[in-house]
Structure formats: structure tokens, C-alpha cells
Amino acid sequence: MKRRRFIQDFGWLGAGLGLIPACTTTPADTKPSKISKVENYFGEWKTQDGLPVFDYLIDQDADLNSLWDPIDRPENRRHFHVIGNRALQVVASNRGDIGIFEEREGHRWLFYQDDLYGCGHSLILESGGVRWGSLYSDRPRDTVPLRQFGPTHFSVHSEYEGLRLERTILCPEGDRSWVLVKVQLTLSLDAEPRQLTHIESWPLRPRFLNTFQSDELRDKAALRVSYDINRSVQKIVAQEIFNEPAETIGAPATLLLEDLSRENSGQMSALENDQWPTLQIETGLDLKPGDTQTLWFRVGRSTDEEISSPESFYEQQLNKVRSRVPKTTSLSVPHVAREIPWHVAMLSGGANKDAILGGHTLNQSSVYGFGLGGNAAARDSLQHAIPLVYSEPHLALSVLRNTCTWGSPDGDLPYALTGNKKPLTQLLRPSDQNLWALWLASEYAAVTGDLAAFELPQQYHPDYSAASTTLKDNLKKQAYFFIDYVGRGQNGHVRILNSDWNDMVLQDPMIDKNAMIEKGSSVLNSAMGSWVLDRFAPLMENLGERNTADLCRSTAHQLRELVAASWNGRWFDRGYGPPTESQPEGTVIGRDRCWLEVQPWAILCGAASSEQSRSLVEIFKTGHCMHSPLGARVIWPPDLSNSRVGEGTLGGIWYSINMTLIWATAKIDPEFALAQWEAMSLQRHGEAYPSVWEGTLSGPDAWNAPESPRAGRTWSTPAFSMQSFPVSNMHSHSQPVLAWLRLLGIEPTTEGTLAVRSSYEKALGSYVSSTFSASF
């Protein structure tokens, strides 16, 4: 690795991978904040095994506020959350069941969970016909089991007449396509001896998510799957058989349920049901008062990996999680200490090993992945990887290379990938996709100094049958594609095509959409493009691409001047369209209302003067943020005549945009910026909307503002509804982390180094990972 120059005294700093900037403290010097128990409507946060966990404590059947309306389906009381590793995701619910999802070869469930049913549970059979277990529906009468959500685990704690059941599903670290199941049964000292049978039960429920496919067609595709079951002493293997493979995704999976318990081996069975078998392992146990018996199982894709000691393996996985997630502190915002490591665990747990394109994909998820069956958009995978540069840089690089593989040899990136990993180019043609790849690459290089990574072989999507190149050349082509093909539109700004960050920007009926696609422009893309190209230029220069670097710098300078000229006296315009018959002087977007997304980028790229920047902050305070507990609305004033006011792009509250707001205003009004980070936090959502489950552990890409009749929840459209899967959107995890780093003054510079300089007069806090550390 090539070391870069360091300029000390809290100024511009290069931070090599594993090297701690001189202005920071080392991990040994930083004491993590103590995370005491914090009550929430649904339970409480606490620290366990050195990690933040959430204990879900309420009886959802008896609680009037637990009813959840997904809008496109019947109301129900299912509250769910998603954890994972780098190969799969586990969707765990308050019912005590789970589902196992993956994107190895495409969007599919190995074990499907929906609003009615899930998979994986413990069933206890005792004498006298007593039957109880880990499912909420099997709970002992008049009890409420504890359901615990951890960074990489989900557990259920239940008890019946002195016999305590603790069942834990753990996602092991790395690319393992299976989960570890720990079942611990403890008999209290004052109980009578017990004989019982424990049944480990896994109903097989396949499901494939071809993009935009109806539930009816997905049901039919699943019914075309059958299983060849083979039993041995320690495990049951279920080989999928695709009877009509056209509607399935990937190759048939080989699944297993394996007994890892060496002392209490169980009896294998496969119960035939109407549709698919249920895999079961029955274990007979004799417990004396004070006894504890632990059973271990493995479930998922078949593997030859030996687990000689599941107890040791389990502890090793927890140790790896503790060492992997960053530690953060703040006297001003104590809940930073639990939320940042939590978010990073959720973020890296959203990654999926990609068997088709290589590396790892980091799907935006939520309704896009689990509902529509798509990986959208390319920009989202890239921006979610940016904060991982500071804790898991190798994963961030893997996501960069994977997402660059989506594209074509001319440098174009498709809007999305379908459920079977095909480029989706017909729906939207956004003009900003390349900028996110260039940004991630620039930040990765500034933080790690790893220039060798850019000489690694880089593939294109197999559909293009193109020869491989290097990551450097791929990114170089993307830069030229943005500069030359996307090009310029009205008033010299970057062309908008049919969208930029805002997929709905051209949906106003007053806008001539075709004219905008041909010649319209985006001030947002000009401002963001100016900032990104100025940071990408030194990377190209360091890689020996002087001409490309010069072009990026000159383009950045031109765009910055154009953005400065788009100041309308109150804020920066949003976009421009060519003259039309009805608007002979051309269309102006964002003159009557302040579109938030462009304003922070105008500040960050240097187009806004100091006076303009301060004026914008006052508009944010008295407009976008006024009476909004979760942060700034994306547009102000909102159109109160619209039935969806306060939702989505009609005045909703977007994590991605508010991250840039926090970043930009930290240099102008640090206290305002910090207040906006607090508004973004899980803690704030729980305070403002205590009986809304989404926002407790995770969230969507955008919240509904106070103007919405469903304030504190998320958007819905006639086409599809984020409210139908309102958690596990990676924006809700990536943007708070990146915003915290920016509050600490950490960002890439135009010299290719890293700035580590806080704007706060008093100590703000710290961020410490195994690869990076900063403290102020």
C-alpha cells in the first residue's frame, strides 16, 4: 500500500488502513459508553455479551396498538426484523418463527415466512398431553415469552412450571449459508424431575421472487418444487426438485437439518404435508432439578464444514461480532453507543455472496428486495457500502466491484437487477448512478490507501459477453459515460434523463416529461457531480490517469459555477427544462418550493457562499424541520392539497437526504446538525411514535411527515407500498452511521486524503473500529 502525506494539527489527514490518525485516540484509550436498560413501548434495549440487544416483551394479542396495517394485505400483529451475515438474511418475528432468505443466485426464500406462517421452532411434549414451545401460539397459558433481537441472533425465552426454554437462532459470521440453532432447557431447583421430548421442526416452504411477479404466480412456482428426502444418523437432507424450472430462480438447493448435539442425538423424520415435508429431529430428555441440557442444530444449505464443538463455535461467532462492529461514544448523545454498532451489524448483515456476478451485493432490501423482488437501485448498493469503508473495508470493496459488474462496457450502470440478476434498464433511466460508484471508490482509496485494489480484474455483466478489464478502467469508463453520454442539458447543467436521485422528479403533470428527458437538467446532479468528480480526480491521478483527472477537475469546476448561478435569491433551483409552447422561457423546477435534496450538495461542492449557506440553514429550521420530530421534509412548503402530502417525495423525511443535510450544516451550525442526527435516530422515533413498531429496530427509506394522516409510518403508492415491508431498508442503517462520521469531521478531500476535523467546540464523541479510529 502506498502511504500518502499527512498534514497534522487536526487538518487534512490521510488514514492508511490500520493506521490511526494522529489526532485520534486508539481503541485502548477510548472507553465505550455504558448502555443501561432503555425502556421502549415494545420492550427494552440492554447490553448482553458486550453487544446491544432488544428484548421484545409485550403481549401483541392483547395490546390494542400492536395491530399493523401493511396496506396491501390484511391487518395483522406480526412485528418482524431482519438480521443476517454475508450469505443470507433471517426474518424473525414476534410470533417466534423465522424465514431464511438469500440472493446467492437470485431472490429466493429457502424457508419462507409471511404474515401467517414461518419456519423453525421448538416443540416440547410432556406427560399428560402437555404441549408447548417457542412459537407464540404454543406459549404456556397466561405467559408472555421474551423475544430477543440481537445484532446477529434471535431468541425466544419461555417457561412452563419451572422448565425454561431458551431457543436462539444465530447467523454465523462470513459467507455461511446456514444458521446455528441453540436450544437450552433448564429445570429449576424447586421443580420435580421431568421427562420430555424436544422436537426441532422446520416446515419446508420455498418461494422465488421474480421481479414484479404476482403472489399468485409466485405461489404456482413454489408448488412446482418437490423434495427428495434422505435421512442419516445425524442429519436430514432435502434436495429440491424443480419440476418446471422456468418460474424458479437459480439451481435447486440442497437443504439440511443437522443434529450437532453429541450427547443427545435425536430421531430424524420428515412429515409429509399437503404441500411440502416438515423436517424434524425428536430428542428425548430426562431432567433433574437444576439440570441444563443444550441441543445444537444446523439449518440451511448443505455444507461439509465440520463443527466439532458447537459451544466453542457459538462463542467464537459472538467474539467476531464484538470485534467487527465499531464502538462509539458521545456524552451529548449517549444512545450513539448502541445505535452505531447496531446499524453496522444490520448493514453488513444485509450483504449477500453473489454466485453469479462475484463479490457481495448489498441490496436496499425492504419492499424492493423482499416484495418486488429486485435489487434497486445501483446507487443504493453503492451508497450503503460507504460507511462500511470505516469498519469492513474489504466488504465495501466487494460491494463496489459487484455493483460495477452490473454495467455494460460503455460505462453505463442499469437502474437495478431483477430477481434473477438480469439488468433492468426499461423502468427508470437515472442520470446519477455512476456518481455513487466514483464516490465509493474515492472514499475507499482515501481511507485505506489501497490503490492495488483498482488493478484487480473486473468483469462486466455476463449478458454483455464482454472481456474483463480492471476496476480502474471500469471506473474510468463510468466517469466518461457520466461526462460525455449523460452530458449536459438545459442551462449547461447535467442532463436529468428520466430521473436523478428522485425517481418521481418528472411526474408533475405541469412538466413536459419527454422534453425534460431529452434536454432537461438536474441542478442536484451538477452539485453532487462537482463534489464527486473533485474527489475522484486525485484517485485517477494516483493511478496514473492524469488526463482523466484533469477532465474531472475541470468538469467539477464548471458544474460548481453553474450551481452557484442557480441561486434564485432564496435557495437553489432544482432543475431546468427547455422552452415549450406553454413555457416559452423554459421550465424551472424548484422555484416555488424549496427542494431539499439539492441544497446540501450546493453547500458541500462549494457553490453556496457563506451568506447563502447561513440563509439556507434558517430556511431548514423554519420550514423543512419545523414541528417535525424525525427530521427535515424533502420539500417545503408541502402541497397540502395532495392526498399523499407528507409521504415519499411529496414531503416525506428521507434518510439519504438528511444525511447530506447533517453533513453540510455541521460546518455552519454544528448544534443544528447534531439535532438532526438525533431526529434520525431510533431513539427519537420511539419517543415520537412509541406504539409504531417500525423505527424500533430498523426502518424504511423515508418516514411520513406530520402532515400525513399516517405520520411516523412510511409511504404507500397505488403501485406498491413501503408500508408493506417497512423495515430492513439499508438507508435506515447506513445513513445514521455515515452522518455520525461526518459530524466527527471525517470526509475525503480534493487531494485524495481524508479530513478528520470536527466543528464542535466541546468533545462530541468517537468512532472506533478494528480498522479506523476518530475521537473528538
Residue pairs with C-beta under 8 A, 6 or more apart in sequence:
1 16
1 17
1 448
1 449
1 450
1 451
1 452
2 449
2 451
2 542
3 14
3 16
3 449
4 14
4 16
4 449
4 752
4 753
5 14
5 753
6 13
6 14
6 21
6 22
6 753
7 13
7 753
8 22
8 23
9 23
10 23
10 756
10 757
10 758
11 755
11 757
12 749
12 751
12 753
12 754
12 755
12 757
13 21
13 22
13 23
13 753
13 754
13 755
13 756
14 446
14 449
14 752
14 753
14 754
15 21
15 446
15 447
15 449
15 754
15 756
15 772
16 448
16 449
17 393
17 447
17 448
17 449
17 450
17 771
18 771
20 26
20 772
20 773
21 754
21 756
21 773
21 774
23 756
23 774
24 756
24 766
24 773
24 774
24 775
25 766
25 768
25 773
25 775
26 773
27 327
27 768
27 770
27 773
29 775
30 327
30 329
30 766
30 768
30 773
30 775
31 329
32 327
32 328
32 329
32 337
33 328
33 329
33 330
33 334
33 336
33 337
34 47
34 337
35 45
35 46
35 47
35 52
35 337
35 338
36 46
37 44
37 45
37 46
38 44
38 45
38 46
38 335
38 338
38 683
40 54
40 686
40 690
40 696
41 58
41 65
41 686
41 690
41 691
41 696
42 56
42 57
42 58
42 79
42 693
42 696
43 54
43 55
43 56
43 57
43 58
44 54
44 55
44 57
45 52
45 53
45 54
45 55
45 338
46 52
46 53
46 54
46 55
47 53
47 338
48 148
48 150
49 318
49 322
50 322
51 150
51 151
51 318
51 321
51 322
51 325
51 341
51 345
52 150
52 151
52 338
52 339
52 341
52 342
53 148
53 149
53 150
53 151
54 148
54 149
54 150
54 696
54 697
55 146
55 147
55 148
56 79
56 94
56 146
56 147
56 148
56 149
57 144
57 146
58 66
58 144
59 144
60 66
60 77
60 79
60 94
60 136
61 77
61 136
65 691
66 77
66 79
66 691
66 693
67 75
67 76
67 77
68 75
68 76
68 77
68 78
68 79
68 693
69 75
69 723
70 76
70 115
70 721
70 723
70 724
70 725
71 716
71 721
71 723
71 724
72 716
72 720
72 721
72 724
73 115
73 724
74 115
76 115
77 94
78 93
78 94
78 95
78 115
79 93
79 94
79 693
80 91
80 92
80 93
80 94
80 113
80 727
81 91
81 92
81 93
81 149
81 154
81 697
81 698
81 727
81 728
82 89
82 90
82 91
82 92
82 346
82 349
82 350
82 365
82 698
82 727
82 728
83 89
83 90
83 92
83 149
83 150
83 151
83 152
83 153
83 154
83 171
83 345
83 346
83 349
84 90
84 152
84 171
84 349
84 350
84 351
85 152
85 171
85 172
85 173
85 174
85 175
85 176
85 349
85 351
86 173
86 174
86 175
86 348
86 351
86 352
86 353
86 360
86 395
87 102
87 104
87 174
87 175
87 176
87 177
87 352
87 353
88 100
88 101
88 102
88 110
88 171
88 177
88 178
88 179
88 300
88 352
89 100
89 101
89 102
89 349
89 350
89 352
89 365
89 728
90 98
90 99
90 100
90 101
90 154
90 169
90 171
90 179
91 98
91 99
91 100
91 101
91 113
91 118
91 370
91 728
92 98
92 147
92 149
92 154
92 169
93 113
93 118
94 136
94 147
95 118
95 135
95 136
95 137
96 121
96 134
96 135
96 136
96 138
96 145
96 147
96 156
96 167
97 113
97 117
97 118
97 119
97 120
97 121
97 135
98 111
98 113
98 118
98 119
98 120
98 154
98 169
99 109
99 111
99 112
99 113
99 114
99 118
99 119
99 205
100 109
100 110
100 111
100 119
100 179
100 299
100 300
101 107
101 108
101 109
101 110
101 370
102 108
102 110
102 177
102 352
103 352
103 354
103 361
103 363
103 369
103 375
104 177
104 250
104 352
104 353
104 354
104 355
105 249
105 250
105 251
105 355
105 356
105 420
105 421
106 208
106 209
106 249
106 250
106 356
106 419
106 420
106 421
107 208
107 209
107 210
107 211
107 249
107 369
107 373
107 374
107 375
107 419
107 420
108 206
108 207
108 208
108 209
108 248
108 249
108 250
108 419
109 205
109 206
109 207
109 208
109 209
110 206
110 253
110 255
110 300
110 301
111 118
111 119
111 120
111 202
111 203
111 204
111 205
111 299
112 119
112 205
112 206
112 207
112 222
113 119
113 205
117 203
117 205
119 202
119 203
119 204
119 205
120 169
120 181
120 201
120 202
120 299
121 133
121 134
121 135
121 138
121 167
121 201
122 133
122 134
122 156
122 165
122 167
122 183
122 198
122 199
122 200
122 201
123 131
123 132
123 133
123 134
123 135
123 138
123 198
123 199
123 201
124 130
124 131
124 132
124 133
124 160
124 163
124 165
124 196
124 197
124 198
124 199
125 131
125 196
125 197
125 199
126 194
126 195
126 196
126 197
127 195
130 160
131 138
132 138
132 139
132 140
132 158
132 160
133 139
133 158
133 165
133 199
134 145
134 156
134 158
134 165
134 167
136 145
139 145
139 158
140 158
140 159
140 160
140 161
143 158
143 159
143 160
145 156
145 157
145 158
146 156
146 157
146 158
147 154
147 155
147 156
147 157
148 154
148 155
148 156
148 157
149 697
151 321
151 325
151 341
151 342
151 345
151 346
151 349
152 170
152 171
152 173
152 317
152 321
152 345
152 349
153 168
153 169
153 170
153 171
154 168
154 169
155 166
155 167
155 168
155 169
156 165
156 166
156 167
157 164
157 165
157 166
157 167
158 164
158 165
159 165
161 191
162 187
162 188
162 190
162 191
162 192
163 185
163 186
163 187
163 188
163 191
163 194
163 196
163 287
164 184
164 185
164 186
164 187
164 188
165 183
165 184
165 185
166 182
166 183
166 184
166 185
166 186
167 181
167 182
167 183
167 184
168 181
168 182
168 183
168 184
169 179
169 180
169 181
170 179
170 180
170 181
170 182
170 314
170 317
171 179
171 349
172 178
172 179
172 180
172 313
172 317
173 317
173 320
173 321
173 324
175 353
176 300
176 303
176 305
177 300
177 301
177 303
177 353
178 256
178 298
178 299
178 300
178 301
178 303
179 298
179 299
179 300
180 260
180 296
180 297
180 298
180 307
180 310
180 313
180 314
180 317
181 200
181 295
181 296
181 297
181 298
181 299
182 294
182 295
182 296
182 310
182 314
183 198
183 200
183 294
183 295
183 296
183 297
184 292
184 293
184 294
184 295
185 196
185 198
185 285
185 287
185 292
185 293
185 294
185 295
186 291
186 292
187 193
187 194
187 287
187 288
187 289
187 290
187 291
187 292
188 289
188 290
189 289
189 290
190 289
191 289
192 289
193 286
193 287
193 288
193 289
194 286
194 287
195 284
195 285
195 286
195 287
196 284
196 285
196 287
197 282
197 283
197 284
197 285
198 266
198 282
198 283
198 285
198 295
199 280
199 281
199 282
199 283
200 257
200 259
200 266
200 280
200 281
200 282
200 283
200 295
200 297
201 278
201 279
201 280
202 257
202 278
202 279
202 280
202 299
203 273
203 276
203 278
203 279
204 227
204 238
204 255
204 276
204 277
204 278
204 279
205 222
205 276
206 222
206 225
206 240
206 276
207 218
207 221
207 222
208 218
208 221
208 222
208 247
208 248
208 249
208 419
209 218
209 249
209 369
209 370
209 372
209 373
209 419
210 217
210 218
210 221
210 247
210 249
210 373
210 418
210 419
210 420
211 372
211 373
211 374
211 418
211 419
211 420
211 424
212 372
212 373
212 374
213 221
213 373
213 419
217 247
220 247
221 247
221 248
223 275
224 242
224 243
224 244
224 247
224 248
225 240
225 241
225 242
225 243
225 248
225 252
225 276
226 240
226 241
226 243
226 276
227 238
227 239
227 240
227 241
227 276
227 277
228 238
228 239
228 241
229 236
229 237
229 238
229 239
229 270
229 277
229 279
230 236
230 237
230 239
231 237
231 268
231 269
231 270
232 268
233 265
233 268
234 258
234 259
234 260
234 265
235 256
235 257
235 258
235 259
235 268
236 256
236 257
236 258
236 268
236 269
236 270
236 279
236 281
237 254
237 255
237 256
237 302
238 254
238 255
238 256
238 257
238 270
238 277
238 279
239 252
239 254
239 255
240 252
240 253
240 254
240 255
241 252
242 248
242 252
249 419
249 420
250 355
250 420
253 301
254 301
254 302
255 279
255 299
255 300
255 301
255 302
256 298
256 299
256 300
256 301
256 302
256 303
257 268
257 279
257 280
257 281
257 297
257 298
257 299
258 297
258 298
258 299
259 265
259 266
259 268
259 281
259 283
259 295
259 296
259 297
260 296
260 297
260 298
260 307
260 310
261 283
261 294
261 295
261 296
261 297
261 310
264 283
264 285
264 293
264 295
265 283
266 281
266 282
266 283
266 295
267 281
267 282
267 283
268 280
268 281
269 279
269 280
269 281
269 282
270 277
270 278
270 279
270 280
271 277
271 278
271 280
281 297
283 295
285 293
287 293
294 311
296 307
296 310
296 311
298 307
307 313
321 345
323 770
324 344
324 345
324 348
324 391
324 392
324 770
325 341
325 342
325 344
325 345
325 391
325 769
326 340
326 341
326 344
326 390
326 391
326 767
326 768
326 769
327 337
327 341
327 766
327 767
327 768
327 769
328 336
328 337
328 340
328 341
328 740
328 765
328 766
328 767
328 768
329 336
329 337
329 765
329 766
329 775
330 336
330 337
330 764
330 765
330 766
331 763
331 765
332 674
332 762
332 764
332 765
333 674
333 677
333 678
333 681
333 765
335 681
335 682
335 683
336 740
336 765
339 681
339 682
339 683
339 736
340 736
340 737
340 740
340 767
342 682
342 697
343 732
343 733
343 734
343 736
343 737
344 387
344 388
344 391
344 392
344 733
344 737
346 698
346 728
346 730
346 733
347 362
347 384
347 387
347 388
347 730
347 733
347 734
347 737
348 388
348 391
348 392
348 395
350 362
350 363
350 365
350 384
350 728
350 730
350 733
351 360
351 361
351 362
351 395
351 398
351 399
352 360
352 361
352 362
352 363
353 360
354 360
354 361
354 402
354 421
356 421
356 462
357 402
357 405
357 406
357 421
357 459
357 461
357 462
358 401
358 402
358 405
358 459
359 398
359 399
359 401
359 402
359 405
360 395
360 398
360 399
360 402
361 375
361 381
361 399
361 402
361 403
361 417
362 381
362 384
362 385
362 399
362 730
363 369
363 375
363 380
363 381
363 730
364 375
364 376
364 377
364 380
364 381
364 384
364 701
364 729
364 730
364 731
365 728
365 729
365 730
366 700
366 701
366 722
366 725
366 726
366 727
366 728
366 729
367 720
367 721
367 722
367 724
367 725
367 726
368 374
368 375
368 376
368 729
369 375
370 725
370 728
371 720
371 724
371 725
372 720
373 418
373 419
374 416
374 417
374 418
374 419
374 424
375 381
375 416
375 417
375 418
375 421
376 415
376 416
376 417
376 424
377 415
377 416
377 428
377 430
377 433
378 403
378 406
378 407
378 413
378 414
378 415
378 416
378 433
378 436
378 437
379 430
379 432
379 433
379 435
379 436
379 501
380 730
380 731
381 399
381 402
381 403
382 399
382 400
382 403
382 436
382 437
382 439
382 440
383 436
383 439
383 440
383 656
383 734
384 399
384 730
384 731
384 733
384 734
385 395
385 396
385 399
385 400
385 440
385 734
386 396
386 439
386 440
386 443
386 734
386 738
387 734
387 737
387 738
387 741
388 395
388 396
388 399
389 396
389 440
389 443
389 444
389 447
389 448
390 447
390 741
390 746
390 767
390 769
390 771
390 772
391 769
391 770
391 771
391 772
392 771
393 444
393 447
393 448
393 450
393 771
396 440
396 444
397 444
397 450
397 453
399 440
400 437
400 440
400 441
400 444
400 471
401 456
401 458
401 471
403 413
403 437
404 413
404 437
404 458
404 471
404 474
404 475
404 478
405 458
405 459
405 460
405 461
406 413
406 414
406 417
406 423
406 461
407 413
407 414
407 460
407 461
407 474
407 478
408 423
408 460
408 461
408 464
408 466
409 460
409 464
409 466
409 469
409 477
410 477
410 481
410 485
411 434
411 474
411 477
411 478
411 479
411 480
411 481
411 482
411 485
412 481
412 485
413 433
413 434
413 437
413 478
414 423
414 424
414 425
414 433
415 424
415 425
415 427
415 428
415 429
415 430
415 433
416 424
416 427
416 428
417 423
417 424
418 424
422 463
423 461
423 463
428 498
428 499
428 503
429 497
429 498
429 499
429 517
430 497
430 498
430 499
430 500
430 501
430 503
431 482
431 486
431 494
431 495
431 496
431 497
431 499
431 500
431 522
431 525
432 500
432 501
432 522
432 524
432 525
432 528
434 478
434 479
434 481
434 482
434 486
435 482
435 525
435 528
435 529
435 532
437 475
437 478
438 475
438 478
438 479
438 482
438 532
438 533
438 535
438 536
439 532
439 535
439 536
441 454
441 471
441 475
441 536
441 539
442 532
442 535
442 536
442 538
442 539
442 748
442 752
443 535
443 748
444 450
444 453
445 451
445 454
445 539
445 542
445 752
446 535
446 748
446 749
446 752
446 753
446 754
447 748
447 754
447 772
448 771
451 542
451 543
453 471
454 470
454 471
454 472
454 475
454 539
454 543
455 470
455 471
455 472
456 470
456 471
457 468
457 469
457 470
458 468
458 469
458 470
458 471
458 473
458 474
459 468
460 466
460 468
460 469
460 474
469 477
472 543
472 545
475 536
476 540
476 545
476 548
479 533
479 536
479 540
479 548
479 551
479 552
480 548
482 494
482 529
483 551
483 552
483 555
486 494
486 495
486 497
486 525
487 494
487 495
488 494
488 495
488 521
489 495
489 496
489 519
489 520
489 521
489 522
489 576
489 578
490 519
490 520
490 521
490 576
490 577
490 578
490 586
490 587
491 521
491 562
491 565
491 566
491 576
491 586
492 521
492 558
492 562
493 521
493 522
493 523
493 525
493 526
493 559
493 562
493 563
493 566
493 575
493 576
494 521
494 522
494 525
494 526
494 529
494 559
495 519
495 520
495 521
495 522
496 505
496 506
496 516
496 517
496 520
496 521
496 522
496 525
496 575
497 517
498 506
498 513
498 516
498 517
499 505
499 506
500 522
500 524
500 525
501 524
501 528
501 597
501 656
502 524
502 597
502 649
503 649
504 648
504 649
505 522
505 574
505 575
505 589
505 649
506 513
506 516
506 517
506 520
507 513
508 589
511 577
511 587
511 589
512 577
512 580
512 582
512 583
512 587
515 577
515 578
515 580
515 587
516 575
516 577
516 578
516 587
518 578
519 577
519 578
520 575
520 576
520 577
520 578
520 587
521 575
521 576
521 577
522 574
522 575
523 562
523 563
523 566
523 572
523 573
523 574
523 575
523 576
523 590
523 598
523 602
524 574
524 575
524 595
524 597
524 598
524 601
526 559
526 562
526 563
526 566
527 559
527 560
527 563
527 572
527 598
527 601
527 602
527 604
527 605
527 607
528 601
528 605
529 555
529 556
529 559
530 555
530 556
530 557
530 559
530 560
530 563
530 605
530 606
530 607
531 556
531 601
531 604
531 605
532 556
533 552
533 553
533 555
533 556
533 559
534 552
534 553
534 556
534 605
534 750
535 748
535 749
535 750
535 752
536 552
537 548
537 549
537 550
537 552
537 553
537 556
537 750
538 549
538 750
538 751
538 752
539 752
540 546
540 548
540 549
540 552
541 549
541 752
542 752
556 605
559 605
560 605
560 606
560 607
561 607
563 572
563 601
563 602
563 605
563 607
564 602
564 607
564 608
564 609
566 572
566 573
566 602
567 608
567 612
568 591
570 594
570 615
570 619
571 590
571 594
571 599
571 616
571 619
572 590
572 598
572 599
572 602
572 607
572 608
573 588
573 589
573 590
573 591
573 598
574 589
574 590
574 595
574 597
574 598
575 587
575 588
575 589
575 590
576 586
576 587
576 588
576 589
577 583
577 586
577 587
577 588
577 589
578 586
578 587
579 585
579 586
580 586
580 587
589 595
590 598
593 635
593 636
593 637
593 639
594 619
594 623
594 624
594 635
594 636
595 634
595 635
596 620
596 624
596 632
596 633
596 634
596 635
596 636
596 657
596 661
597 634
597 654
597 657
597 660
599 608
599 616
599 620
599 661
599 664
600 657
600 660
600 661
600 663
600 664
600 665
601 660
601 664
602 608
603 613
603 616
603 664
603 665
603 667
603 668
604 660
604 663
604 664
608 616
613 664
613 668
614 668
614 669
617 665
617 668
617 669
617 672
619 636
620 632
620 661
620 665
620 672
621 672
623 633
623 636
623 637
624 632
624 633
624 634
624 635
624 636
625 631
625 632
625 633
625 676
625 679
627 706
628 653
628 679
628 705
628 706
629 679
629 684
629 687
629 688
629 706
630 653
630 679
630 680
630 684
630 685
630 688
630 703
630 705
630 712
631 653
631 658
631 661
631 676
631 679
631 680
631 703
632 653
632 657
632 658
632 661
632 676
632 679
633 646
633 651
633 652
633 653
633 705
634 649
634 651
634 652
634 653
634 654
634 657
634 702
635 649
635 650
635 651
636 651
638 645
638 646
638 650
638 651
638 705
638 707
639 645
639 650
639 651
640 707
642 650
644 650
644 708
644 715
644 717
645 651
645 707
645 708
646 652
646 704
646 705
646 706
646 707
646 708
646 711
647 702
647 704
647 705
647 708
647 710
647 714
647 715
647 716
648 702
648 715
648 717
648 722
651 705
651 707
652 702
652 703
652 704
652 705
652 708
652 714
652 715
653 702
653 703
653 704
653 705
654 701
654 702
654 731
655 680
655 699
655 701
655 702
655 729
655 731
655 732
655 734
655 735
655 736
656 701
656 731
656 735
658 676
658 679
658 680
658 735
658 739
659 680
659 735
659 736
659 738
659 739
659 742
661 673
661 676
662 673
662 676
662 677
662 680
662 739
662 742
662 743
663 673
663 738
663 739
663 742
663 743
663 747
665 672
665 673
665 676
666 673
666 674
666 742
666 743
666 745
666 759
667 759
670 743
670 759
670 760
673 743
674 743
674 760
674 764
677 736
677 739
677 740
677 743
678 684
680 735
680 736
680 739
681 736
682 695
682 696
682 697
682 699
685 692
685 695
685 696
685 699
685 703
685 712
686 695
686 696
688 712
689 695
689 711
689 712
689 713
692 712
692 713
694 700
694 713
694 714
694 726
694 727
695 703
695 712
697 727
698 727
698 728
698 729
698 732
698 733
699 714
699 726
699 727
699 729
699 731
699 732
700 714
700 715
700 722
700 723
700 726
700 727
700 729
700 731
700 732
701 714
701 722
701 729
701 731
701 732
702 714
702 715
702 722
702 731
703 712
703 713
703 714
704 710
704 711
704 712
704 713
704 714
704 715
705 711
710 723
713 723
713 726
714 722
714 723
714 726
715 721
715 722
715 723
716 722
716 723
716 724
722 729
740 765
740 767
741 747
741 767
741 774
743 758
743 760
743 764
744 756
744 758
744 764
744 765
744 766
744 767
744 774
744 776
745 755
745 756
745 757
745 758
745 759
745 774
745 776
746 754
746 755
746 756
746 767
746 774
747 754
747 755
748 754
748 755
749 755
756 774
758 764
758 776
760 776
763 776
764 776
765 775
765 776
766 773
766 774
766 775
766 776
767 773
767 774
767 775
768 774
768 775
